[in-house]
Amino acid sequence: MRNYTYRAQWSVESGDYVALCLEFPMESARAPTAPEAITAIEKTISDLVAEYEREDTDPPPSLTDRQYSGTFLIRTSSMLHGRLMVESAEQGVSLNHWVVQKLADRGPVASTDPFF
């Protein structure tokens, strides 16, 4: 079985948990508890994957099993770019390090590596 990515969240509207599989965004399952909702969506996805295999078709790849390069390009305004440069200088870290910390939702961490 593939290592698909599952999430469950409470639905105020329906009064139960809704489970999702990120690799199959059109699928969902509902249950009174989060573990039951996850079990239900796992069954749904298992059945879908079996259907893909019967049709000799590749199901979507797992998001977590992929190998990522760690590099991606971000386009932003010149004003935000400048603000981030000032913030990173105030923290004494590189712009890359500062943005990584912000993306990870962590505060500044001192680094002796000027390229991190």
Backbone atoms as SQL, in Angstrom:
CREATE TABLE atoms (id INTEGER PRIMARY KEY, chain TEXT, resi INTEGER, resn TEXT, atom TEXT, x REAL, y REAL, z REAL);
INSERT INTO atoms VALUES
  (1, 'A', 1, 'MET', 'N', 0.846, -1.199, 0.000),
  (2, 'A', 1, 'MET', 'CA', 0.000, 0.000, 0.000),
  (3, 'A', 1, 'MET', 'C', 0.875, 1.241, 0.000),
  (4, 'A', 2, 'ARG', 'N', 0.472, 2.209, -0.739),
  (5, 'A', 2, 'ARG', 'CA', 1.231, 3.461, -0.811),
  (6, 'A', 2, 'ARG', 'C', 1.071, 4.264, 0.470),
  (7, 'A', 3, 'ASN', 'N', 2.034, 5.117, 0.735),
  (8, 'A', 3, 'ASN', 'CA', 2.020, 5.965, 1.933),
  (9, 'A', 3, 'ASN', 'C', 1.323, 7.279, 1.619),
  (10, 'A', 4, 'TYR', 'N', 0.030, 7.233, 1.491),
  (11, 'A', 4, 'TYR', 'CA', -0.716, 8.445, 1.193),
  (12, 'A', 4, 'TYR', 'C', -0.863, 9.310, 2.437),
  (13, 'A', 5, 'THR', 'N', -1.214, 10.568, 2.223),
  (14, 'A', 5, 'THR', 'CA', -1.271, 11.556, 3.291),
  (15, 'A', 5, 'THR', 'C', -2.724, 11.823, 3.669),
  (16, 'A', 6, 'TYR', 'N', -3.073, 11.502, 4.907),
  (17, 'A', 6, 'TYR', 'CA', -4.449, 11.628, 5.380),
  (18, 'A', 6, 'TYR', 'C', -4.563, 12.710, 6.442),
  (19, 'A', 7, 'ARG', 'N', -5.707, 13.363, 6.462),
  (20, 'A', 7, 'ARG', 'CA', -6.006, 14.378, 7.468),
  (21, 'A', 7, 'ARG', 'C', -7.465, 14.221, 7.884),
  (22, 'A', 8, 'ALA', 'N', -7.755, 14.496, 9.160),
  (23, 'A', 8, 'ALA', 'CA', -9.136, 14.519, 9.639),
  (24, 'A', 8, 'ALA', 'C', -9.355, 15.821, 10.381),
  (25, 'A', 9, 'GLN', 'N', -10.515, 16.409, 10.175),
  (26, 'A', 9, 'GLN', 'CA', -10.831, 17.647, 10.876),
  (27, 'A', 9, 'GLN', 'C', -12.312, 17.648, 11.245),
  (28, 'A', 10, 'TRP', 'N', -12.611, 18.343, 12.326),
  (29, 'A', 10, 'TRP', 'CA', -13.979, 18.447, 12.813),
  (30, 'A', 10, 'TRP', 'C', -14.778, 19.367, 11.897),
  (31, 'A', 11, 'SER', 'N', -16.000, 18.969, 11.577),
  (32, 'A', 11, 'SER', 'CA', -16.908, 19.787, 10.777),
  (33, 'A', 11, 'SER', 'C', -18.027, 20.293, 11.679),
  (34, 'A', 12, 'VAL', 'N', -18.038, 21.588, 11.919),
  (35, 'A', 12, 'VAL', 'CA', -19.092, 22.183, 12.740),
  (36, 'A', 12, 'VAL', 'C', -20.443, 22.016, 12.047),
  (37, 'A', 13, 'GLU', 'N', -20.447, 22.163, 10.718),
  (38, 'A', 13, 'GLU', 'CA', -21.694, 22.082, 9.959),
  (39, 'A', 13, 'GLU', 'C', -22.378, 20.719, 10.095),
  (40, 'A', 14, 'SER', 'N', -21.593, 19.652, 9.961),
  (41, 'A', 14, 'SER', 'CA', -22.195, 18.311, 9.989),
  (42, 'A', 14, 'SER', 'C', -22.076, 17.624, 11.344),
  (43, 'A', 15, 'GLY', 'N', -21.256, 18.169, 12.247),
  (44, 'A', 15, 'GLY', 'CA', -21.136, 17.592, 13.583),
  (45, 'A', 15, 'GLY', 'C', -20.404, 16.264, 13.613),
  (46, 'A', 16, 'ASP', 'N', -19.475, 16.088, 12.685),
  (47, 'A', 16, 'ASP', 'CA', -18.660, 14.869, 12.675),
  (48, 'A', 16, 'ASP', 'C', -17.280, 15.206, 12.113),
  (49, 'A', 17, 'TYR', 'N', -16.435, 14.192, 12.021),
  (50, 'A', 17, 'TYR', 'CA', -15.098, 14.391, 11.462),
  (51, 'A', 17, 'TYR', 'C', -15.116, 14.079, 9.973),
  (52, 'A', 18, 'VAL', 'N', -14.387, 14.887, 9.221),
  (53, 'A', 18, 'VAL', 'CA', -14.230, 14.677, 7.778),
  (54, 'A', 18, 'VAL', 'C', -12.770, 14.322, 7.540),
  (55, 'A', 19, 'ALA', 'N', -12.552, 13.193, 6.911),
  (56, 'A', 19, 'ALA', 'CA', -11.194, 12.748, 6.590),
  (57, 'A', 19, 'ALA', 'C', -10.955, 12.930, 5.097),
  (58, 'A', 20, 'LEU', 'N', -9.742, 13.339, 4.771),
  (59, 'A', 20, 'LEU', 'CA', -9.336, 13.578, 3.393),
  (60, 'A', 20, 'LEU', 'C', -8.028, 12.863, 3.105),
  (61, 'A', 21, 'CYS', 'N', -7.791, 12.589, 1.838),
  (62, 'A', 21, 'CYS', 'CA', -6.506, 12.081, 1.369),
  (63, 'A', 21, 'CYS', 'C', -5.983, 13.131, 0.403),
  (64, 'A', 22, 'LEU', 'N', -4.827, 13.729, 0.720),
  (65, 'A', 22, 'LEU', 'CA', -4.323, 14.835, -0.088),
  (66, 'A', 22, 'LEU', 'C', -4.056, 14.444, -1.534),
  (67, 'A', 23, 'GLU', 'N', -3.694, 13.201, -1.774),
  (68, 'A', 23, 'GLU', 'CA', -3.403, 12.753, -3.138),
  (69, 'A', 23, 'GLU', 'C', -4.681, 12.516, -3.962),
  (70, 'A', 24, 'PHE', 'N', -5.815, 12.387, -3.293),
  (71, 'A', 24, 'PHE', 'CA', -7.121, 12.195, -3.942),
  (72, 'A', 24, 'PHE', 'C', -8.074, 13.276, -3.424),
  (73, 'A', 25, 'PRO', 'N', -7.940, 14.520, -3.872),
  (74, 'A', 25, 'PRO', 'CA', -8.675, 15.635, -3.275),
  (75, 'A', 25, 'PRO', 'C', -10.188, 15.571, -3.430),
  (76, 'A', 26, 'MET', 'N', -10.711, 14.755, -4.319),
  (77, 'A', 26, 'MET', 'CA', -12.162, 14.664, -4.503),
  (78, 'A', 26, 'MET', 'C', -12.804, 13.652, -3.550),
  (79, 'A', 27, 'GLU', 'N', -12.008, 12.908, -2.816),
  (80, 'A', 27, 'GLU', 'CA', -12.531, 11.871, -1.923),
  (81, 'A', 27, 'GLU', 'C', -12.567, 12.359, -0.480),
  (82, 'A', 28, 'SER', 'N', -13.568, 11.911, 0.265),
  (83, 'A', 28, 'SER', 'CA', -13.655, 12.224, 1.688),
  (84, 'A', 28, 'SER', 'C', -14.460, 11.137, 2.378),
  (85, 'A', 29, 'ALA', 'N', -14.367, 11.109, 3.697),
  (86, 'A', 29, 'ALA', 'CA', -15.143, 10.166, 4.504),
  (87, 'A', 29, 'ALA', 'C', -15.512, 10.866, 5.804),
  (88, 'A', 30, 'ARG', 'N', -16.669, 10.534, 6.344),
  (89, 'A', 30, 'ARG', 'CA', -17.145, 11.140, 7.588),
  (90, 'A', 30, 'ARG', 'C', -17.375, 10.055, 8.630),
  (91, 'A', 31, 'ALA', 'N', -17.136, 10.445, 9.891),
  (92, 'A', 31, 'ALA', 'CA', -17.358, 9.515, 10.994),
  (93, 'A', 31, 'ALA', 'C', -17.436, 10.312, 12.301),
  (94, 'A', 32, 'PRO', 'N', -17.942, 9.685, 13.370),
  (95, 'A', 32, 'PRO', 'CA', -18.065, 10.396, 14.645),
  (96, 'A', 32, 'PRO', 'C', -16.728, 10.710, 15.313),
  (97, 'A', 33, 'THR', 'N', -15.683, 9.939, 15.009),
  (98, 'A', 33, 'THR', 'CA', -14.363, 10.198, 15.596),
  (99, 'A', 33, 'THR', 'C', -13.332, 10.332, 14.486),
  (100, 'A', 34, 'ALA', 'N', -12.233, 11.020, 14.792),
  (101, 'A', 34, 'ALA', 'CA', -11.161, 11.194, 13.804),
  (102, 'A', 34, 'ALA', 'C', -10.564, 9.849, 13.375),
  (103, 'A', 35, 'PRO', 'N', -10.240, 8.944, 14.317),
  (104, 'A', 35, 'PRO', 'CA', -9.678, 7.651, 13.875),
  (105, 'A', 35, 'PRO', 'C', -10.632, 6.872, 12.972),
  (106, 'A', 36, 'GLU', 'N', -11.932, 6.926, 13.260),
  (107, 'A', 36, 'GLU', 'CA', -12.903, 6.226, 12.405),
  (108, 'A', 36, 'GLU', 'C', -12.966, 6.866, 11.020),
  (109, 'A', 37, 'ALA', 'N', -12.878, 8.183, 10.964),
  (110, 'A', 37, 'ALA', 'CA', -12.901, 8.870, 9.673),
  (111, 'A', 37, 'ALA', 'C', -11.660, 8.514, 8.855),
  (112, 'A', 38, 'ILE', 'N', -10.502, 8.459, 9.515),
  (113, 'A', 38, 'ILE', 'CA', -9.263, 8.083, 8.812),
  (114, 'A', 38, 'ILE', 'C', -9.369, 6.653, 8.298),
  (115, 'A', 39, 'THR', 'N', -9.876, 5.750, 9.127),
  (116, 'A', 39, 'THR', 'CA', -10.042, 4.353, 8.694),
  (117, 'A', 39, 'THR', 'C', -10.957, 4.277, 7.481),
  (118, 'A', 40, 'ALA', 'N', -12.025, 5.070, 7.488),
  (119, 'A', 40, 'ALA', 'CA', -12.972, 5.054, 6.368),
  (120, 'A', 40, 'ALA', 'C', -12.333, 5.580, 5.088),
  (121, 'A', 41, 'ILE', 'N', -11.571, 6.676, 5.176),
  (122, 'A', 41, 'ILE', 'CA', -10.950, 7.211, 3.954),
  (123, 'A', 41, 'ILE', 'C', -9.845, 6.280, 3.465),
  (124, 'A', 42, 'GLU', 'N', -9.133, 5.632, 4.380),
  (125, 'A', 42, 'GLU', 'CA', -8.118, 4.657, 3.959),
  (126, 'A', 42, 'GLU', 'C', -8.762, 3.520, 3.171),
  (127, 'A', 43, 'LYS', 'N', -9.919, 3.071, 3.590),
  (128, 'A', 43, 'LYS', 'CA', -10.639, 2.003, 2.874),
  (129, 'A', 43, 'LYS', 'C', -11.061, 2.501, 1.492),
  (130, 'A', 44, 'THR', 'N', -11.591, 3.705, 1.436),
  (131, 'A', 44, 'THR', 'CA', -12.005, 4.286, 0.152),
  (132, 'A', 44, 'THR', 'C', -10.825, 4.362, -0.806),
  (133, 'A', 45, 'ILE', 'N', -9.688, 4.834, -0.316),
  (134, 'A', 45, 'ILE', 'CA', -8.501, 4.988, -1.159),
  (135, 'A', 45, 'ILE', 'C', -7.952, 3.624, -1.565),
  (136, 'A', 46, 'SER', 'N', -7.976, 2.680, -0.650),
  (137, 'A', 46, 'SER', 'CA', -7.528, 1.323, -0.969),
  (138, 'A', 46, 'SER', 'C', -8.362, 0.746, -2.111),
  (139, 'A', 47, 'ASP', 'N', -9.669, 0.948, -2.053),
  (140, 'A', 47, 'ASP', 'CA', -10.548, 0.470, -3.125),
  (141, 'A', 47, 'ASP', 'C', -10.253, 1.189, -4.444),
  (142, 'A', 48, 'LEU', 'N', -9.989, 2.488, -4.382),
  (143, 'A', 48, 'LEU', 'CA', -9.660, 3.243, -5.596),
  (144, 'A', 48, 'LEU', 'C', -8.348, 2.769, -6.210),
  (145, 'A', 49, 'VAL', 'N', -7.345, 2.542, -5.366),
  (146, 'A', 49, 'VAL', 'CA', -6.043, 2.065, -5.856),
  (147, 'A', 49, 'VAL', 'C', -6.210, 0.695, -6.510),
  (148, 'A', 50, 'ALA', 'N', -7.022, -0.162, -5.907),
  (149, 'A', 50, 'ALA', 'CA', -7.273, -1.479, -6.498),
  (150, 'A', 50, 'ALA', 'C', -7.935, -1.335, -7.866),
  (151, 'A', 51, 'GLU', 'N', -8.838, -0.372, -7.993),
  (152, 'A', 51, 'GLU', 'CA', -9.484, -0.114, -9.277),
  (153, 'A', 51, 'GLU', 'C', -8.469, 0.378, -10.311),
  (154, 'A', 52, 'TYR', 'N', -7.580, 1.269, -9.908),
  (155, 'A', 52, 'TYR', 'CA', -6.502, 1.723, -10.795),
  (156, 'A', 52, 'TYR', 'C', -5.686, 0.522, -11.281),
  (157, 'A', 53, 'GLU', 'N', -5.341, -0.363, -10.350),
  (158, 'A', 53, 'GLU', 'CA', -4.513, -1.525, -10.703),
  (159, 'A', 53, 'GLU', 'C', -5.250, -2.476, -11.634),
  (160, 'A', 54, 'ARG', 'N', -6.558, -2.673, -11.413),
  (161, 'A', 54, 'ARG', 'CA', -7.348, -3.530, -12.313),
  (162, 'A', 54, 'ARG', 'C', -7.367, -2.964, -13.729),
  (163, 'A', 55, 'GLU', 'N', -7.370, -1.639, -13.811),
  (164, 'A', 55, 'GLU', 'CA', -7.395, -0.974, -15.116),
  (165, 'A', 55, 'GLU', 'C', -5.997, -0.756, -15.670),
  (166, 'A', 56, 'ASP', 'N', -4.987, -1.296, -14.964),
  (167, 'A', 56, 'ASP', 'CA', -3.580, -1.167, -15.353),
  (168, 'A', 56, 'ASP', 'C', -3.183, 0.313, -15.547),
  (169, 'A', 57, 'THR', 'N', -3.626, 1.129, -14.596),
  (170, 'A', 57, 'THR', 'CA', -3.350, 2.558, -14.600),
  (171, 'A', 57, 'THR', 'C', -2.602, 2.903, -13.320),
  (172, 'A', 58, 'ASP', 'N', -1.708, 3.869, -13.403),
  (173, 'A', 58, 'ASP', 'CA', -0.961, 4.290, -12.220),
  (174, 'A', 58, 'ASP', 'C', -1.784, 5.243, -11.371),
  (175, 'A', 59, 'PRO', 'N', -1.961, 4.941, -10.088),
  (176, 'A', 59, 'PRO', 'CA', -2.638, 5.885, -9.203),
  (177, 'A', 59, 'PRO', 'C', -1.713, 7.065, -8.908),
  (178, 'A', 60, 'PRO', 'N', -2.242, 8.123, -8.330),
  (179, 'A', 60, 'PRO', 'CA', -1.381, 9.264, -7.996),
  (180, 'A', 60, 'PRO', 'C', -0.241, 8.840, -7.072),
  (181, 'A', 61, 'PRO', 'N', 0.936, 9.428, -7.253),
  (182, 'A', 61, 'PRO', 'CA', 2.053, 9.098, -6.355),
  (183, 'A', 61, 'PRO', 'C', 1.847, 9.718, -4.976),
  (184, 'A', 62, 'SER', 'N', 2.448, 9.118, -3.982),
  (185, 'A', 62, 'SER', 'CA', 2.405, 9.644, -2.623),
  (186, 'A', 62, 'SER', 'C', 3.204, 10.942, -2.536),
  (187, 'A', 63, 'LEU', 'N', 2.655, 11.936, -1.867),
  (188, 'A', 63, 'LEU', 'CA', 3.382, 13.197, -1.674),
  (189, 'A', 63, 'LEU', 'C', 4.607, 13.011, -0.790),
  (190, 'A', 64, 'THR', 'N', 4.505, 12.126, 0.198),
  (191, 'A', 64, 'THR', 'CA', 5.583, 11.968, 1.169),
  (192, 'A', 64, 'THR', 'C', 6.673, 11.018, 0.715),
  (193, 'A', 65, 'ASP', 'N', 6.398, 10.208, -0.302),
  (194, 'A', 65, 'ASP', 'CA', 7.422, 9.290, -0.802),
  (195, 'A', 65, 'ASP', 'C', 8.295, 9.916, -1.880),
  (196, 'A', 66, 'ARG', 'N', 7.907, 11.069, -2.375),
  (197, 'A', 66, 'ARG', 'CA', 8.681, 11.740, -3.417),
  (198, 'A', 66, 'ARG', 'C', 9.989, 12.257, -2.844),
  (199, 'A', 67, 'GLN', 'N', 10.976, 12.357, -3.703),
  (200, 'A', 67, 'GLN', 'CA', 12.247, 12.974, -3.328),
  (201, 'A', 67, 'GLN', 'C', 12.195, 14.430, -3.785),
  (202, 'A', 68, 'TYR', 'N', 12.349, 15.348, -2.850),
  (203, 'A', 68, 'TYR', 'CA', 12.316, 16.768, -3.161),
  (204, 'A', 68, 'TYR', 'C', 13.729, 17.323, -3.155),
  (205, 'A', 69, 'SER', 'N', 13.978, 18.310, -4.016),
  (206, 'A', 69, 'SER', 'CA', 15.322, 18.873, -4.140),
  (207, 'A', 69, 'SER', 'C', 15.656, 19.829, -3.007),
  (208, 'A', 70, 'GLY', 'N', 14.632, 20.417, -2.380),
  (209, 'A', 70, 'GLY', 'CA', 14.876, 21.423, -1.351),
  (210, 'A', 70, 'GLY', 'C', 15.035, 22.817, -1.937),
  (211, 'A', 71, 'THR', 'N', 14.844, 22.934, -3.242),
  (212, 'A', 71, 'THR', 'CA', 14.972, 24.224, -3.914),
  (213, 'A', 71, 'THR', 'C', 13.657, 24.557, -4.605),
  (214, 'A', 72, 'PHE', 'N', 13.165, 25.768, -4.348),
  (215, 'A', 72, 'PHE', 'CA', 12.042, 26.269, -5.122),
  (216, 'A', 72, 'PHE', 'C', 12.138, 27.783, -5.193),
  (217, 'A', 73, 'LEU', 'N', 11.568, 28.348, -6.235),
  (218, 'A', 73, 'LEU', 'CA', 11.658, 29.780, -6.505),
  (219, 'A', 73, 'LEU', 'C', 10.398, 30.460, -5.999),
  (220, 'A', 74, 'ILE', 'N', 10.581, 31.581, -5.314),
  (221, 'A', 74, 'ILE', 'CA', 9.448, 32.357, -4.830),
  (222, 'A', 74, 'ILE', 'C', 9.504, 33.733, -5.480),
  (223, 'A', 75, 'ARG', 'N', 8.401, 34.159, -6.042),
  (224, 'A', 75, 'ARG', 'CA', 8.310, 35.508, -6.596),
  (225, 'A', 75, 'ARG', 'C', 7.492, 36.343, -5.617),
  (226, 'A', 76, 'THR', 'N', 7.971, 37.531, -5.336),
  (227, 'A', 76, 'THR', 'CA', 7.290, 38.418, -4.398),
  (228, 'A', 76, 'THR', 'C', 7.478, 39.861, -4.836),
  (229, 'A', 77, 'SER', 'N', 6.879, 40.748, -4.116),
  (230, 'A', 77, 'SER', 'CA', 7.029, 42.167, -4.446),
  (231, 'A', 77, 'SER', 'C', 8.404, 42.657, -4.003),
  (232, 'A', 78, 'SER', 'N', 8.858, 43.742, -4.613),
  (233, 'A', 78, 'SER', 'CA', 10.148, 44.307, -4.208),
  (234, 'A', 78, 'SER', 'C', 10.077, 44.842, -2.776),
  (235, 'A', 79, 'MET', 'N', 8.905, 45.312, -2.350),
  (236, 'A', 79, 'MET', 'CA', 8.747, 45.808, -0.973),
  (237, 'A', 79, 'MET', 'C', 8.914, 44.676, 0.045),
  (238, 'A', 80, 'LEU', 'N', 8.285, 43.524, -0.222),
  (239, 'A', 80, 'LEU', 'CA', 8.429, 42.391, 0.707),
  (240, 'A', 80, 'LEU', 'C', 9.860, 41.880, 0.689),
  (241, 'A', 81, 'HIS', 'N', 10.467, 41.809, -0.470),
  (242, 'A', 81, 'HIS', 'CA', 11.858, 41.375, -0.590),
  (243, 'A', 81, 'HIS', 'C', 12.750, 42.272, 0.281),
  (244, 'A', 82, 'GLY', 'N', 12.555, 43.566, 0.168),
  (245, 'A', 82, 'GLY', 'CA', 13.345, 44.501, 0.963),
  (246, 'A', 82, 'GLY', 'C', 13.111, 44.334, 2.452),
  (247, 'A', 83, 'ARG', 'N', 11.848, 44.166, 2.841),
  (248, 'A', 83, 'ARG', 'CA', 11.530, 43.980, 4.256),
  (249, 'A', 83, 'ARG', 'C', 12.183, 42.716, 4.815),
  (250, 'A', 84, 'LEU', 'N', 12.144, 41.647, 4.041),
  (251, 'A', 84, 'LEU', 'CA', 12.770, 40.392, 4.479),
  (252, 'A', 84, 'LEU', 'C', 14.286, 40.533, 4.590),
  (253, 'A', 85, 'MET', 'N', 14.885, 41.288, 3.673),
  (254, 'A', 85, 'MET', 'CA', 16.332, 41.534, 3.741),
  (255, 'A', 85, 'MET', 'C', 16.691, 42.277, 5.034),
  (256, 'A', 86, 'VAL', 'N', 15.899, 43.275, 5.378),
  (257, 'A', 86, 'VAL', 'CA', 16.145, 44.038, 6.602),
  (258, 'A', 86, 'VAL', 'C', 15.974, 43.139, 7.821),
  (259, 'A', 87, 'GLU', 'N', 14.891, 42.349, 7.845),
  (260, 'A', 87, 'GLU', 'CA', 14.653, 41.448, 8.975),
  (261, 'A', 87, 'GLU', 'C', 15.796, 40.448, 9.142),
  (262, 'A', 88, 'SER', 'N', 16.247, 39.884, 8.028),
  (263, 'A', 88, 'SER', 'CA', 17.323, 38.883, 8.121),
  (264, 'A', 88, 'SER', 'C', 18.615, 39.537, 8.616),
  (265, 'A', 89, 'ALA', 'N', 18.880, 40.768, 8.176),
  (266, 'A', 89, 'ALA', 'CA', 20.071, 41.487, 8.644),
  (267, 'A', 89, 'ALA', 'C', 19.955, 41.786, 10.136),
  (268, 'A', 90, 'GLU', 'N', 18.759, 42.165, 10.581),
  (269, 'A', 90, 'GLU', 'CA', 18.544, 42.416, 12.012),
  (270, 'A', 90, 'GLU', 'C', 18.789, 41.165, 12.846),
  (271, 'A', 91, 'GLN', 'N', 18.460, 40.014, 12.294),
  (272, 'A', 91, 'GLN', 'CA', 18.638, 38.748, 13.006),
  (273, 'A', 91, 'GLN', 'C', 20.056, 38.194, 12.850),
  (274, 'A', 92, 'GLY', 'N', 20.812, 38.777, 11.946),
  (275, 'A', 92, 'GLY', 'CA', 22.181, 38.319, 11.732),
  (276, 'A', 92, 'GLY', 'C', 22.267, 37.000, 10.991),
  (277, 'A', 93, 'VAL', 'N', 21.280, 36.727, 10.136),
  (278, 'A', 93, 'VAL', 'CA', 21.274, 35.488, 9.356),
  (279, 'A', 93, 'VAL', 'C', 21.060, 35.828, 7.884),
  (280, 'A', 94, 'SER', 'N', 21.328, 34.872, 7.021),
  (281, 'A', 94, 'SER', 'CA', 21.121, 35.103, 5.589),
  (282, 'A', 94, 'SER', 'C', 19.629, 35.197, 5.287),
  (283, 'A', 95, 'LEU', 'N', 19.307, 35.781, 4.139),
  (284, 'A', 95, 'LEU', 'CA', 17.911, 35.867, 3.703),
  (285, 'A', 95, 'LEU', 'C', 17.320, 34.468, 3.577),
  (286, 'A', 96, 'ASN', 'N', 18.076, 33.555, 2.993),
  (287, 'A', 96, 'ASN', 'CA', 17.589, 32.184, 2.836),
  (288, 'A', 96, 'ASN', 'C', 17.250, 31.579, 4.195),
  (289, 'A', 97, 'HIS', 'N', 18.148, 31.711, 5.156),
  (290, 'A', 97, 'HIS', 'CA', 17.918, 31.163, 6.501),
  (291, 'A', 97, 'HIS', 'C', 16.668, 31.792, 7.118),
  (292, 'A', 98, 'TRP', 'N', 16.522, 33.102, 6.982),
  (293, 'A', 98, 'TRP', 'CA', 15.383, 33.807, 7.561),
  (294, 'A', 98, 'TRP', 'C', 14.064, 33.319, 6.948),
  (295, 'A', 99, 'VAL', 'N', 14.022, 33.184, 5.625),
  (296, 'A', 99, 'VAL', 'CA', 12.800, 32.735, 4.950),
  (297, 'A', 99, 'VAL', 'C', 12.477, 31.289, 5.328),
  (298, 'A', 100, 'VAL', 'N', 13.494, 30.444, 5.410),
  (299, 'A', 100, 'VAL', 'CA', 13.258, 29.060, 5.824),
  (300, 'A', 100, 'VAL', 'C', 12.652, 29.037, 7.217),
  (301, 'A', 101, 'GLN', 'N', 13.171, 29.841, 8.136),
  (302, 'A', 101, 'GLN', 'CA', 12.634, 29.885, 9.494),
  (303, 'A', 101, 'GLN', 'C', 11.193, 30.390, 9.494),
  (304, 'A', 102, 'LYS', 'N', 10.892, 31.377, 8.685),
  (305, 'A', 102, 'LYS', 'CA', 9.529, 31.897, 8.606),
  (306, 'A', 102, 'LYS', 'C', 8.586, 30.852, 8.008),
  (307, 'A', 103, 'LEU', 'N', 9.038, 30.154, 6.986),
  (308, 'A', 103, 'LEU', 'CA', 8.205, 29.112, 6.388),
  (309, 'A', 103, 'LEU', 'C', 7.965, 27.966, 7.359),
  (310, 'A', 104, 'ALA', 'N', 8.957, 27.671, 8.173),
  (311, 'A', 104, 'ALA', 'CA', 8.828, 26.607, 9.164),
  (312, 'A', 104, 'ALA', 'C', 8.085, 27.098, 10.401),
  (313, 'A', 105, 'ASP', 'N', 7.722, 28.385, 10.422),
  (314, 'A', 105, 'ASP', 'CA', 7.005, 28.997, 11.532),
  (315, 'A', 105, 'ASP', 'C', 7.785, 28.920, 12.832),
  (316, 'A', 106, 'ARG', 'N', 9.080, 29.189, 12.718),
  (317, 'A', 106, 'ARG', 'CA', 9.956, 29.206, 13.879),
  (318, 'A', 106, 'ARG', 'C', 10.629, 30.555, 13.951),
  (319, 'A', 107, 'GLY', 'N', 11.063, 30.901, 15.131),
  (320, 'A', 107, 'GLY', 'CA', 11.811, 32.136, 15.306),
  (321, 'A', 107, 'GLY', 'C', 13.217, 31.978, 14.779),
  (322, 'A', 108, 'PRO', 'N', 14.003, 33.028, 14.868),
  (323, 'A', 108, 'PRO', 'CA', 15.377, 32.975, 14.361),
  (324, 'A', 108, 'PRO', 'C', 16.232, 31.995, 15.158),
  (325, 'A', 109, 'VAL', 'N', 17.112, 31.341, 14.441),
  (326, 'A', 109, 'VAL', 'CA', 18.083, 30.440, 15.054),
  (327, 'A', 109, 'VAL', 'C', 19.443, 30.886, 14.581),
  (328, 'A', 110, 'ALA', 'N', 20.328, 31.154, 15.497),
  (329, 'A', 110, 'ALA', 'CA', 21.666, 31.617, 15.119),
  (330, 'A', 110, 'ALA', 'C', 22.363, 30.563, 14.270),
  (331, 'A', 111, 'SER', 'N', 23.069, 31.022, 13.270),
  (332, 'A', 111, 'SER', 'CA', 23.785, 30.117, 12.376),
  (333, 'A', 111, 'SER', 'C', 25.156, 30.706, 12.100),
  (334, 'A', 112, 'THR', 'N', 26.154, 29.846, 12.096),
  (335, 'A', 112, 'THR', 'CA', 27.494, 30.305, 11.738),
  (336, 'A', 112, 'THR', 'C', 27.736, 30.105, 10.251),
  (337, 'A', 113, 'ASP', 'N', 26.823, 29.422, 9.570),
  (338, 'A', 113, 'ASP', 'CA', 26.955, 29.177, 8.137),
  (339, 'A', 113, 'ASP', 'C', 26.299, 30.328, 7.388),
  (340, 'A', 114, 'PRO', 'N', 27.060, 31.178, 6.708),
  (341, 'A', 114, 'PRO', 'CA', 26.475, 32.339, 6.040),
  (342, 'A', 114, 'PRO', 'C', 25.612, 31.965, 4.826),
  (343, 'A', 115, 'PHE', 'N', 25.674, 30.721, 4.384),
  (344, 'A', 115, 'PHE', 'CA', 24.896, 30.322, 3.204),
  (345, 'A', 115, 'PHE', 'C', 23.633, 29.573, 3.562),
  (346, 'A', 116, 'PHE', 'N', 23.357, 29.372, 4.837),
  (347, 'A', 116, 'PHE', 'CA', 22.136, 28.672, 5.227),
  (348, 'A', 116, 'PHE', 'C', 21.045, 29.655, 5.541);
